[in-house]
Amino acid sequence: VTRIINGELQIVLCNTQFIKLLDFPAEFGKLPRPFSDFIRYNAERGEYGPGDVESQVRERVELAQKFLPHEFKRVRPDGTVIAIVGKPLLNATGFVSTYSNVTDQSLAESYSDLLIQALDRTAAGIAIFDPDDNLVLTNRTIRETNPFVTGHSMPGFGYEDWGRAMIDNHMIAGID
């Protein structure tokens, strides 16, 4: 999803996915249209949280006038997570922004964080390897009791490497 804003803060190009993703009225697709119209519409429907609409519009317009690169995520009131990346055009003549729905990715990251927290509370040592034998996840017990484990994940460190490290660190006896 893309939009282009010119140096006068007019949206001069946006695709229909931009209008749909952000639930703007269809007439917002008739361009050029002031950037502030989009911001005001969002502020009036609570996209930026509680607060004075005019203050929210003014703050965002003033920030946009600086034509700075930006990258952030915003959670819409319906729970949709939008990633926004903006790059200025040459000579501060506007900027191009892309908007992506990253809701599923954000949920997966949240579930991953929850899994790691749960595993870290477990007293048993847990090390998970992927089908290619790469160490992809360890819990706190493994990291505390195995000096060769340097993090939650160690790409390129396989099951055979694990066994060799256990022998080298005298954690397995009687194997030559």
C-alpha positions, 0 to 999 in steps of 0.5 A: 500500500503506497501513497506519495505526498508532495512538498505542499502536503497534498496526497498526489498518489495513493492506491486503492489498497491504501484507502481500504486498509485504513478505511477511508471513504472512497472520495478520499481516493480522488486526488490531489487531496490535503494530507490534513484531511486524512489526518483529521478524518483519523483523529475524529474517529479516534485513530490517534487515541483520546485528545483534541482533534485540532491538536492531533492534526496540527502535531502530525502536519508539523511533523510531516512538514519536516520531511523526515524518514520515519518507520513505526507501527500503529495499532488501529482501534479495531486491533489491526497493526499497521507498519508505516515506512516513509522516505523523503523525496529528493530536495524535500519535495515530498515523501513516499510512504508504505503501509503494511498490515502486520497484524498476523506477524505481530500476533506471532511475535506476541505468541513467541514472546509468551512461549519464551516466557513460559519456557523460561519459568520451567525448571527443566532444561529445554532446547528445541532444534528445527528439522535441519538440526539448528538450535532455534530455542532454549530456555533459561535453565539451558542457558544457565547450565550450558556455558556454550549456549549464548542466547535463545537461538543459535542459528548454525549451531546444530545437534552435533555441535551441541553434543561436541560442546557437551563433551568439550565442557566435560558435561558428558563423561566417558565418551571419546 
